[in-house]
Amino acid sequence: MPPLAVLQIFRAGSLFVVAGILAFSAPAVAKEAVDFNRDIRPLLSDRCFHCHGPDSESREGGFRFDMRDSAIGEADSGQRPITPTDPATSEMLRRLVTEDAAERMPPEGSNKERLTDQQIQMIRDWIAQGAPYEKHWAFIPPRRSAIPDVKQTDWPQTSIDRFLLASMEQRGLSPSAPAERAMLLRRVSFDLTGLPPTPEDLQAFQADQSPDAYQKVVDRLLQSPQFGEKMASTWLDAARYADTNGYLQNGYRVSWPWRDWLVQSWNQNLSYDRFVTELLAGDLVDDATDATRLATCFLRMHMITSEGGSLDEEFRVEYAADRAETVGTVFMGLTMNCCRCHDHKFDPFPQQEYYQLFALFADPQGEDPVKDHSRDPAFVPFVKLDQTNYAGEAARLGQCVREASQRNNENAAARLTLQKDMLTSGLPVMVMKENPAPRQNFVLQRGAYQNPDKNRPVQPGGVDAVLQWKDELPRNRLGFAQWLTDPEHPLTARVEVNRIWTTLFGRGLVDTQEDFGQQGSYPTHPELLDYLAVEFRESGWDRKALMRRIVLSAAYQQSSQITPRHRELDPTNRWLARVERRRLSAEAIRDQALFVSGLLNAQLGGFAAMPYQPSKLWIEGANSPGYGRGKYVLTSIYEPSSSSELYRRSIYTFWNRNAPPPQMVIFDAPGRSFSSVSRTVTNTPLQALVTMNDTQFFEAARVLAERVLADEDLTDDRAKLANIMRRCTGRLLTAENEAMLLDALNTWRKQYQAEPQRAERLLAAAGQHPHDPKGNASECAAWTMIATTVLNFDATLVVN
């Protein structure tokens, strides 16, 4: 552990606080007309729909607030909830303001807060306007919005900027100055590749004064193989990707060929409509190949049980429900799981439509939901991939076997040999296969597998409340993919645009990526969202072009500096008059440490790697992949990889569903038992303990120290410090940091020179990467502590 002196330096220069400001305080602006979708529907949905909404089973009072005709009609009480243009006689308003606890709404015990005076006034104004209703904004097909006029005409570089600037000007805000070049390069490098720029990249960009210097950088990054790796990391969460099945037996599965397909699809810029089609129905397209069939592994990535007491029908239902709910969340931003047991309580989705979606995924040909105690790496239906497609992986495995044997790592060598055997005999990967004689599905009463309502049969289909199914579409997964990518579908393009916007700005135009329904957030910039959705669709669903357009905008290139005016008018950065400072993702934090030290193994694809993690972590429960469980096994005692395999990018880390990689989880990665389309961002002491003490990070610090000590161009301490700072943060060494770090360096030198054995022990314990014992151990140990300090700087762990 570092001594108190370095901890004080670390705390002074490195720790950052993530301020969670949940309430938005809008500046004083001219009073706008009340907008139903923006202002009223969210209140009704949050406070009223549970009892007066779509779900007939929980509806009270004989009326519903989600339909205007009902809301302005006569309730069971004989009163009219809403009298258009006449707030005084609207029973709704009387119930909102009364002090009579028996009549007040929301009622006591509902766990719903009373509306504020401002919210009540807004409802009063809306009723006075005639109580106009609109269809929920997300269920109206997007139309190309007119690009707004702005006053500050010299700032916008793209149409995106005009939409954002119009909102800023309306609220008395002005855009921030452009970011410093080094900070901009670091930001866009992480956003497009998940890796920082090198000192050489920074120097070249600073020196290039041509008008298109930044554009050239963006184009280079978009063509980088690392682009696909970065973008795939988000989709691994959404797809609930893992290398084990979960549940008690938690057997090993072959998932990684799908992960490699995902990376390749991004690097090849597969159009989003084709991407969706292959994920959902790659086996049904006219030009189906093993590669397109492989894409449908997305639908088989759910947890799978092989426990002897499990029931086939129960898990047939569970698997189909997982597929339906994953598809609803990932492609449409809908909470379809809410209507598995009853009509949706907030959105206009009857239970019947949930089971239409369910029926699309309920009966793959040959699927056996429960294989009693099976340890197979894939359950039918699966495709067996020929080894000729993976010649490079065979060579890599051979090298890794040799490295493991050289280190006497017998468990790793055995695992790698088994993987080579699997590659030779063909890789079995679970996929979808249409059943030529599918069973009849029914609505399940209360969602229970054993209670089908034989009076309510369903045929496969979409969500009619979103878009009516066209008669010419086949009632299968291919028809569903065509339904999703129909030009009139209101959600598909919006949801993907919002996901990409979130990747690049840290928050979406719609805050709730997982919920575009009536309980979700209203867009901050609805016209911009619709403009981009239409542009995206009409460009041929080109995701690289969309990302290029966004990162070339002036808005993306702004500084992240917060001014007093920002704090006053837009504390949560809702209107994007600056760029949000963001902590790096779990993957980027680890990958950056490997990259700046020179340890990173940049080889793409292949079997999952086993980086360092605490010993015996997998064996804590009886649910780990273990010895004696079939031909293809992994040890239940976690055995790290050897040599080069240790330093692969984080998306290649083995993902055990019941014991996810602890480094990732501590930095907010989800467990992946279920689909997740967004991550929370926390700031905890455990994170500092990982980056300061975990073997991977401490080894990276030691190798980074050795790297600067071996660089003959770095002739003094200041040059070495500047090099470490530049690599880790992209910044120049300030006088303040230089003074602190030099003081710490001298402190460490004295300690290790006085106790050279302590320095030797420190260096010997820092990972598998070879250390030259002939070097000056005391000097290397001192610089290792400096490197680990800089790797923990706030400027290292965030992008500005």
N, C-alpha and C positions, 0 to 999 in steps of 0.2 A: 504493500500500500504506500502511496506517496506520503511524505511527511507533511506536517501542518503548513509549512511555508509554501509548498507548491499548491496545496489545497486552497490556501488563501489567494494565491495568484489566479488559480482556476476560477474561484468564485467571483473574484473581482473582474476578471476579463471574459468569463465564459458563460456563466449561468444566465438564462433568459427566462422570462415569465410569459406564459401564454395567457393573455387577458381574455376571459370569456365574457364578453359583453352581449347579453342576450336581448336586451331591449333596444329597439331602434328609436332614436330621438330625431325626428325630422325638423329641419329648420323652418322658420316662419316663411311661408310662401302664400301667394294668392290662393284663396279658397277655391277648390275645384268642385265640380259637380260630383256627387256620390256615384261611384261606379259599382255596379252590382257584383261583378266577378272579383274585383279587387278589394272592395270594402265590406260588402254585405254577406256574400256567400261564405267567406271564411268564418264569420261570426255565427251564422246559422248552422254551419257544419259542425263547428266546435261545441256550441251550446245547445242546439235544438234538434239536430237530425237523429240523435239516438232514440228519442221518443216520438219525434214528428218527422220521420224521414223515410227512406226507401224500404226498410225492413218491416213487413206487415206484422211479423210476430211480436215486435216490441213497440209498435205504434200505439199511441194513446190519443184520446181526444177526438178521434174521427177526422183528423185532417193531417196534412203533411206540408212542411215548409220547403221541400225540394221541388214542389210543383205549384205554379202560380194559381192555377184554377182552384186547387184545393185550399191554398193559403188565403185566398180572398173569398172563399165560399163559407158556408155555415158549418161550424163545428158541432159536436155532440151537445155542447152547452147551449146552442142556439145563438151564440155570438159569432161575429166574423173576426178571425184573427187579424186580418189586415183589411182596411178599407182604403183603397187607393185614393190619393190626394187628401185624405182626411185622417191625420194622425190622431186627432182627439177621440175619434170613435173606434180606433183600432184596439181590439182587446189585447193584442200582443204588447203594445206599449204600456197599457195599464198594468199588465202582469210583470213587466220589467221594472217598474218604478214603485209598485205598491210595497208597503211595509208589513202587510199581512202575510205572515210566514206560510199560511196555508195556501195562499194563492200566488206567492211570488215565484217568478221563474228566473233562472233555473231553480228547481226546488231544492230545499235542504236535503242533504244526504245523497245528492247526485254527483258530488265531488266536482262540480262545475262552479267556477267563480261567477259572481254577479258581473254584469256588464258595467263598464265605467260610464261616467256622465258623458264623456266624449263619444263613446260607442253608441250610447242610447240616442244622443243627438244625431249621430250619423244615420241611424235607423229612422229617426223622425224625419230627417231631411229626405231620405230615400222614399219614404211613404208619401211625403208631400210632392215628390216628383212624379208620383203615379205608381210607385212600387214596380218599376219595370224589372223583368227577369231576363236573363240570358242563359243560353246553354253554357255549361262549364267551359272555360276558355280552352282547356286541354283537349276537349272533345270536338272542337271546331277545327276543321282542316286549316293548316297555316296558309296564309296568302302573302304574297310579296308586299312588304310594307314600303311606303314611299320614304326615300332617304330624306331626313329632316334638314332644314336650313339651320345654320349656326352663325353666331356672330364672329367667333374667333376662327376665321377661315384659313389661317396659315398653319394651324395645328394638325388637322386631320390628314392622315396618309392613306386611309382606306374608308370605305363606307361604314365599317364598324365604328370608326372614330366619330363619325358624325352622329350616329345614334347615341353613343355614350356622352359626347360633348353636349348634345341637346339636353340630356337629363341633368348634367352638371350645371349648365347655365340656368336652367329653370330653378335650381336650388342655390344659386349664388356661389357655386364652386368653379374652380379653374383647374385644368390639368396640371400635374406635377412636371417638373423639369425632366428631361431625359436622364435615364440612369447612367452612371459612369460606365465607360465601355467595358471595363473588366467585370463589373457586376452584371451587366447585360449578357456578356458572353457566358459567364458562369450560370446564370439563370436559364438561358436557352439551351445550354449544353445538358444541364440536368433534366429539363423538361422534355427534351427530344431524345436523349440517350441514357439518362440516369447516371451519367458519369461527369466529373468535372473537366474543365479544359486543362491542358498541360501548360507549364510556363511558356513553352514555345508557341502554343496556340494563342495565349494572351499577348505575347510580344508581337506575333504576326498581325493580329487584329488591331492592336494599337498602332502599328506602323502603316497599315493599309488605310489611306485617307481617301480612297476612291468612293464615289457616291453609292456604289452597290456593295461595299465591303460587308455590311451586315447581311445583306441578301445572299451573298456567296457563302457565308458561314451557315445560314439556315439551310440552304440547298445541300451543302456538304453533310450536315447532320442528318437531314431527312434521308439521305442515301446511305448512311452508315448502317452496317449490320446491327449495331447496338440499338438502333431506333426500334426495331421489332422487339428486341428483348425488353426495352423500357415499356413499350405500349402493351406488351403481353402481360406484364405484371398486374395491371388493373383487371384484366380479363380473367386471370387465374382466380382471383377472389370471386368474381361474378359467376364463374363456372364451377365453383366449389372444388377446384382441382386438388387432388391429393394422390399420394402413392400407396395408401392403404385404404381398406374398405370402411373402417370405422366399426361401430358396435363392439360387442364383447370379443369376438374372434379377431377382428381387425386385420384380416389377411392382406398380403401384398397383392397389388394389381399393377398391370402395365399401363401407365397413363402417359408417360413422357413422349411417345410419338405424337400424341395430340398437342401437347405443349409446343413441340417443335413445329407442328403444322401451324399453330397460332402465330408463332414468331415469324414464320415464313410468309404467312398471309399478310402481315403488316409490312414486311420488307418488300414484298412484291406489289403492295398497294392494291390488294384485292378489293374490288368495289364493295361497298357495304351491303348492297342488296344481294350480291352473290355470296358474300360472307355469311349473311343471315340464312340464305337458302341452303348453303352447304352445312352449316351448323345444325339446321333443323331437318333437312331432307336431302343430304348429299347422296344418299342411296337411291333416291327416286328421280334425280335429274336425268335427262336424256343421255348426257355424256358421263355417266357415273364411272368412277375409277376407284381404286383402293384409296386414293388420297381424298376424294370427296366422301367416300364412306367413312373414312377415318374421322372426318370433321364431325360426324354425328356422335362421336364419343362424348361430346358436350352434354348430350341428353342422358348418358349413362354414368356421369361423373358423381352421381349421388351416392350416399352411403348404401352399403349392401350387407345384408346379414347372411350368415351361414350357420346359425345356431340351430341345434336339433329341435328345440321346442317351438320354433317359429312356425307361423301358419302362412301357407302360400298366398291365400287370398288377401290376408291382412297386408302383406308386404307388396303384393301386386298393386294394391290401392296406394300404399305409402310411396312407392316409386313413381307412380303416375302423378300423384299429387305434388311431389317434389318437382317433377318436370314441368307441370303446369304452372306452379307458383314461381319457379325460376324463370321461365319464359315470360310470364307476366311482369315480373320485376325488371328483368334485364332489358327487354326490348320495348316495353310499354310503360314502365314506371308505375305499375298498378299493384295494389295490395290484394291480389286475387285470393290469397289464403283466407281473407276475411269472410269469404262467402262459400267456404267449403261446407259449413254446417247450416247456414241460413242465408237469406238475402243480405247483401252488403248493407251495413247500417248507415253508411255515409255516401257511397257512390251508387249509381243506378244500375247495379249488376245483380240480377236475380241469381239464385243458386243454380237455376237451370243452365245459365250461361257458363258458370264455372265448370259444370260437368260436360258441356260441349268441348271446352278446352281440354279438360281431363281426358276425354275419350280419344283425342288425337294421339295420346302418348301411353295409353293404358295397356297395350297388348302387342309388344314386339314379337315377331315370330320366333318361337323357340325359347323365349325368356323363361327361366325357371327361377322365380323369386327367392326360393330357399333351396340351397344345395347343402344337404345335411353334412356339416363338418368338412366341406370341401376346402381345399387349400389351393385350388387352381388360380393362376394369375389373371384369368378372365373367365366370365360366365357367358354362355351363349345369349344372344347372337354376338359373334365377334368376327373380326377380319384378321387373317394371319399375314403379317407383312413380311415380304421376302427380304432376306439378309442383304441382297445386292443393293438395296436402297440405303444401307447403313454401313458401307465399307469404311468410311472414316471413323465411325463409332467403334467398329471392331479393332481398328488400329489403335485408337485411344485406349480401349480397354486393355489391350495387350501391354501397352506402355505402363498403365496403372498397375497391372498385375506384377510386372517386374519391379516397379517402385515399392509396392507393398511387401514383396518378398525380400527386397534389399533391407527393409526396415524391420523384418521379422514380424510384420503385421499379418498374422495368419488369418484372422477373422476377415479382414478386408480383402486379402487375396482370395479366400474362399468365396466371398460374396461376388467379387469381380469375375471369378471363373464361372460361377453359376450364370452370371449375366452374359458372358461370352457364349455359353452353351445355349442360352435362350435365344440369343441373336442368331446363332447358327441354325437352330431348328425352326426359326420364324417367330415373330413377335405377335402374340395374341392380344388384340386390343378390342375392348367391348364397343359395339356400335349399335345402331338401330337397323331393323329390317322389318319391312311392312308385312303384316300377317294377311295372307290372301283370304282368310276366312275369320275376320275379327269378331270377337264376341259382342253381344249387345250390352251396352252400358246403361245404367240408370242413375238418377239422382240418389245419393245416399242420405238417408235420414240422419240428421245430426252429424253427417260426415262419417258415420260408422260403417266399416267395410261389411259387416254382417247384416246391415239393414237397408238393402236396396229397395227403393220405392218402385214396385213393378208397374205402377200406374203412371210413372214419369220417365219413360225411356228418353235417351238423348242420342243425337247423332253428332259426329265430330264436327267442330266448327269454331268460329272465333267468338269475340265478345260483341254481340249485336249492338249494345248500347254505345260502343265506340265506332263501329263501322259494320254495316250490314254485309253479310256474306253474299257474294255474287253467285248466281246459279251455275255459271260456267266453270267455277273453280272445283277441282276434285276435293272430295271430303277426306283429305288426308294431310300429312305434314307438308307436302309440297304445296298443296292449295293454301295451307295456312301461311307458309312463307310468302306466297304471292299476295295473300290478303294483307300481311304485314307491310309489304313494300308497295302496296297500291298507292298511287299519287294522292289519293283522297284520304289515306290513313292519317289521322291527326297526331299520332303519338310517335311513330317510329323515328322519323327524322329529328323531331324535337328532342327526344330522349338521347339520341347519339350526339347531337350537337352539344347538348348540355353536358354530357359526360366528357367530351373533349374540352369544352370550355373549362370545366372543373379541373381537369388535368393541368391546364396551362395557367389558370388564375387562382387555383386553390379553393374556389367556391363556384358554384354554378349560377347561371342566370336564374335557375330554379334551385333554391337551397336544398330541397328534398329530392335528391336524385332517385330515391326509392319510391317516391309517391307523387305522381302527377295528378292524383285524384283530388277530391274536394277537401280532404284533410291536409293536403300538401301545401307548399308555399306558392304564392302568386309570383310570377316572374318579376324580377326587378326591372327588366327591360323587355317587355313582351313583344314590342315591334321588332327589336333586334333579333330576338329568338326566332320569330317567324321569318324574318328576312333571311337569316342564315339557314334555317331549315329548308326553305324553298331553294335557295342557292345550292345547298348541299345535294338535294335531290336532283335538281336539274343539271348539276355538274357531272352526273353519272355516279353519285354517291361516293365521291372521291375524298377519302379522309385525309390523305396527305395534303391535298390542295386546301382543304379547310384549315388544317393546322398551320400550313404556311401562311395563309391569309391572316390568321389570328396573330401569329408571332411577328408578322411584319407590320402590324398596326402600331400607331403611336401610343395607344393605350397600353399595350403590352410592354413597350419600351420605356415606360415612365419609371421614375425613381420610386423607391419604397419609403422615402423620408416622410414622416408624419409631422404636420405643422399644427399650430394652435387652431387654425381655421378648420382643418380636418377634424380635430377633436370636437370642435364646437358643432359643426354642421353635419358631419358624417363619421362618427366614431367607429362604426363597424365597417366602413369602406363599402357601403352598399352601392354607391354611385361611381366607384372606380376612378376617383380623381388621384389615385396613387396605386401602386402595385403592392399586394399583400406580402409581407414577410412570411415565409413558410418554413416549418421544420421539414427536413428531408424525410422521405419514407424509410421504413425499416430496411428495405433492400438497398436504397441509395446510401444510407449511412455505412453499412458494412462494405458495399462495393467501393465507395470512395476511399475507405481506409486501405483496402487492398490495392486500389489503383495508384494512389499517391505514393505508396511504398514500393511499387513495382512488382508486387506479388500477383496481381490479378491474372488469372488464366482466361484469355479472351475467346477460347474455342466455343463455338455455338453448339447447342443441342446435346442429346444423348441421355443415357441413364442418369438418375439423380445422384448427387454427390452427398457425402456425409462430412460436413465441416465440424469444427470443434463444438462440443456442447457438454454439459456436466455428465459425468459418468453415472450409470445406473438409472438414468432418467426413464428409459423405456421399461425397465423391469419393475417399476413401482407397482404396476397393476398386472392383472392376469390377461390383459387385453393387448399385448404387443405381438408383432410378428416374431415367431421364434423357431427354434430348432425342432426338427421332427414333424413339421407341418406341411408336408408335401415336397415335391421335387425342387421347386423354386422358392427359396426361403431367404429371410434375412435374420441375422441374430437378434435375439431380444435384448442382448447387452449392446448398447450403442457403441460402435467401434468407428472412430473417425477415419476418413480416407487417408491416403498417404500422398505426400508430395504434391504434384501439380493439381490433383483432383480436389485437394483441400481448398484451393483458391479460385474455384469457379464462381461465376456470378450467382447472386442470391436466388434468382428464379430457378436455378438448377438444384437447390437444396432439397433433400429428401423431406417429404411432408407426411409425417405420421399423424393421422387424424386425431388419435387419442393422446398424442404428446407432440404438439406442433413445435417447430424450432423455437426455443425460448428467446433467443435474440430478437426474432421477428415479433413474437407475441408481446414482449416488453415494449417494443416500439409500435404497438397498436395494430399489428396485422391480425385479421380475424382467424378463427380456428379452421374455417372451411368445411365444417360439417354441413353448412347450408350456404346458399348464395348470399353474397354481400356486395353491394354496389357502392358503398362509401365506407370510409374509415374515420373513426374519431381520432383526434390528436390530443394526447395527454403530455404532461410534463411531470415526471416523477423521479425521486431519488434513485430508483432501480435503474433507470436509463443511464444515469451517470456512472453507476457501478458497473454496468455492462461496458461502456466505452472506455472506462479507466482500467478495468481489471480483467475483463474477459480475455481468454487466451488469444483469440483472433485479433483483437484490437491491440493488445500489448505486443504481440508478435509483429504486427504491422508497424507499430511505433519503433520497435527495435530495428526492423529492416529499413525503415525510412531514415533512422539515425545513421545506419551504416551507409546508406546511399549518399547522404550529404558528406559524410566523412571521407568517402572514397572519391568524391568529385574534386579533381585537382584544380578546377576553375574557382572553387570556393575557398579562398585563401585565408579567411579569418572568421571569427565567430559571428560577426555581424552579417557577413555574406551567407553563412550557413543558416542563420536564423531567418534571413530574408527569403531564402530558397524554400525552407519549410513552410513559412507563412504563405508564400505565393502558391505553393502546391496545394495546401489545405484550404485556404480561404479565397484565393484569387486576388488578395489584397497586397499592397506594399506594406512593409514593416514600418509602423509608426514609431515615433520617438518614445511614446509611453510604453508600448508593448516591448520595444527593444530594451528599455531600462529594466522592466520587470523580468523579462526572460533572461537577460544577462546576469542579473542578480541571482535568479534561481539556478542558472547554469553553474555559476561559481560556487553556490552552496552545495549543489550535487557533486561537483568535482572534489571539493574538500572531503565530503563524507566518503565517497568511494575510493579516493586515494588513501584515506586513513583505514579503510576496510576493503581491500581488494577482493577478499574471498566473497564478501557480500555482493560485489559487482558481478563476479563469476556466476554465483548462484542465480542472480537475477536474469542474466543473459541466457543461461542454460535452460531456464524454466520457460522461456518465451517462445513456445511453439516448436514445430518440427523443422522449420527452415534452417539450413546449416548456418552456424556462426563460426567465424574464424577464431580459434582460441589463441592464435598468435598475435592478434590485435591488442590494442590498449583497452583492456576490459573496463577500467575505471572511466576512461573518456567515453567509450561507447555507452556505458550505463547512464552516465550523466546526460548524454544527448538523447538517450531513449526516454528519459523522464521529461525532457523538454518536448520531444515529439508527441508523447502522449498528452501533454498539457495542451499543445496547439490543436491536436485532434479533437479535443474536448471544448475548444472555443465555441462560443455562440456563433461566430462568423463561419465556423466549419460545419456546424450542424444545421444551419438554415440557408435558404437562398433569399436574397434581397431583391 
